[in-house]
């Protein structure tokens, strides 16, 4: 098995900090795995536009998001006793109380989880497709993974079954 030291010279990996940039570079491919659900929704248009600026014509972007917020475990708070879709059913304050008073997690972990939950975006698969399309990308392929549990009836009055059970999306876009 080849190690990272044996990659071709024209392959490079870059980690970009929140304030970082790759301005002035021309890339063939951008890969994002389980990052987009952590980005503030308001930042998406600028990030996708930046991808478009960085990619050469025909360049690709592979975007994976899991879990999507509206899915059964979309809050990522299962370790604090939140069951399937409870983040969509319970009042905000009840979720906060459950996280911050959980008996097995230390205070730092509780506060970090709560801050993350409060900042988590509510992006949907349709939002991702639209943002990339509006920025000059076209969809080559996509894959979706769905939860098998049945959502509560009260949520099905507000959201489609697909929105509530779609746990993961993987998109392969190309720059026009």
C-alpha positions in Angstrom: 0.0 0.0 0.0 1.4 3.4 -1.0 1.9 5.9 1.7 1.3 9.7 1.4 5.0 10.1 0.7 4.5 8.1 -2.6 1.9 10.4 -4.1 2.5 11.8 -7.5 4.2 15.2 -7.4 1.1 16.9 -8.8 -1.1 15.8 -5.9 -1.2 18.0 -2.8 -3.4 18.2 0.2 -4.2 21.6 1.8 -6.0 22.2 5.1 -7.5 25.7 5.2 -8.1 27.4 8.4 -11.3 29.4 8.9 -9.6 32.6 7.8 -7.3 30.9 5.3 -7.3 31.1 1.6 -5.8 29.5 -1.5 -6.2 32.7 -3.6 -4.1 32.8 -6.7 -4.0 29.0 -7.1 -5.6 26.9 -9.8 -6.9 23.5 -8.6 -8.1 20.4 -10.4 -10.2 19.0 -7.5 -11.6 20.0 -4.2 -12.6 17.4 -1.6 -14.7 18.1 1.5 -15.8 15.3 3.7 -18.1 15.9 6.7 -17.3 19.6 6.9 -20.2 21.4 5.2 -22.6 20.7 8.1 -20.3 22.6 10.4 -20.2 25.8 8.3 -22.5 28.8 9.1 -25.2 28.8 6.4 -24.5 32.5 5.6 -20.9 31.6 4.6 -22.0 29.0 1.9 -22.4 31.3 -1.1 -18.9 32.8 -0.6 -17.3 29.4 0.0 -18.9 27.9 -3.1 -18.0 31.0 -5.2 -14.4 30.6 -3.9 -14.4 27.0 -5.0 -15.5 28.2 -8.4 -12.7 30.8 -8.5 -10.1 28.2 -7.5 -11.0 25.4 -9.9 -9.9 25.3 -13.4 -12.7 24.8 -16.0 -13.9 21.2 -15.8 -12.4 20.8 -12.3 -14.3 18.8 -9.8 -15.6 19.2 -6.2 -16.6 16.2 -4.1 -18.8 17.3 -1.2 -20.1 14.9 1.5 -22.3 15.9 4.3 -23.4 13.7 7.2 -25.5 13.9 9.2 -27.9 16.3 7.7 -29.6 18.3 10.4 -33.1 17.1 9.8 -32.1 13.4 9.9 -32.8 11.2 13.0 -29.4 12.0 14.6 -28.8 15.3 12.9 -28.1 17.1 16.1 -25.1 14.9 16.9 -26.2 14.8 20.5 -26.9 11.1 21.0 -24.2 10.8 23.6 -26.3 13.2 25.8 -29.4 11.0 25.5 -31.2 12.7 22.7 -33.2 10.1 20.7 -34.1 10.2 17.0 -35.5 13.5 15.9 -35.7 14.9 19.5 -33.7 17.9 18.4 -36.6 18.8 16.1 -39.3 17.9 18.7 -38.1 19.3 22.0 -38.0 23.0 22.9 -34.6 24.5 22.6 -34.2 25.0 26.3 -35.1 21.4 27.0 -32.3 20.3 24.7 -29.9 22.7 26.4 -30.8 21.3 29.8 -30.4 17.7 28.7 -26.9 18.4 27.3 -25.6 20.6 30.1 -26.8 18.4 32.9 -25.9 15.0 31.4 -24.2 13.0 34.2 -21.4 11.2 32.2 -19.8 14.0 30.2 -17.3 16.5 31.6 -18.2 20.2 31.6 -15.9 21.1 28.7 -17.4 18.4 26.5 -21.0 19.5 27.4 -20.3 23.2 26.6 -18.5 22.3 23.4 -21.4 20.1 22.2 -23.9 22.8 23.1 -22.0 25.5 21.2 -21.7 23.3 18.2 -25.4 22.4 18.3 -26.4 26.1 18.5 -24.2 27.0 15.5 -25.0 23.9 13.4 -26.5 24.8 10.0 -29.8 23.5 8.6 -28.6 22.9 5.1 -30.5 20.5 2.9 -29.5 18.5 -0.1 -31.6 20.9 -2.3 -29.7 23.8 -0.8 -26.3 22.3 -1.7 -27.4 21.6 -5.3 -28.8 25.1 -5.7 -25.7 26.8 -4.3 -23.3 24.9 -6.5 -25.6 25.4 -9.6 -25.8 29.2 -8.9 -22.0 29.4 -8.8 -21.4 27.7 -12.2 -21.2 24.0 -11.3 -23.1 21.1 -12.7 -23.9 17.9 -11.0 -22.1 14.8 -12.3 -23.2 12.3 -9.7 -24.8 12.1 -6.3 -25.5 9.5 -3.7 -27.9 9.7 -0.8 -28.2 7.5 2.3 -31.5 7.3 4.2 -32.3 6.3 7.7 -34.7 3.4 7.9 -36.6 4.6 11.0 -39.9 6.2 10.5 -40.1 9.9 11.5 -42.7 11.0 14.0 -46.1 12.0 12.5 -45.9 15.5 13.9 -42.6 16.1 11.9 -44.1 14.7 8.7 -46.6 17.5 8.9 -43.8 20.0 8.5 -41.2 18.2 6.5 -41.1 15.5 3.8 -40.2 12.0 4.7 -37.1 12.3 2.4 -35.9 15.4 4.3 -36.3 13.7 7.6 -34.7 10.4 6.6 -31.9 11.6 4.3 -28.8 11.2 6.6 -26.0 11.6 4.1 -25.4 13.2 0.7 -22.3 12.9 -1.5 -22.2 15.2 -4.5 -19.7 15.3 -7.4 -19.8 18.6 -9.1 -17.8 19.9 -12.1 -17.1 23.5 -12.9 -18.7 24.6 -16.2 
